[in-house]
């Protein structure tokens, strides 16, 4: 199942590029940086990839599975 970034919430597990291929969102905060293209976006933090990932409002993620 695919979801828009705006429909994701803390606790959702999504497919990601790092091992093990899925990670659970632990925090979602508004993007507040210099990149104009990311305005309106967020920074997602994950259970495994804790440094965070910038997410654009148009991004889509494959959702599902349990870590």
Protein Blocks (a to p, Z undefined) as FASTA:
>chain_A
ZZdfklpcehiacddfbdehiacdfbdcdddbfblklgoiacdddfklmnopaddfkbcc
deedjZZ
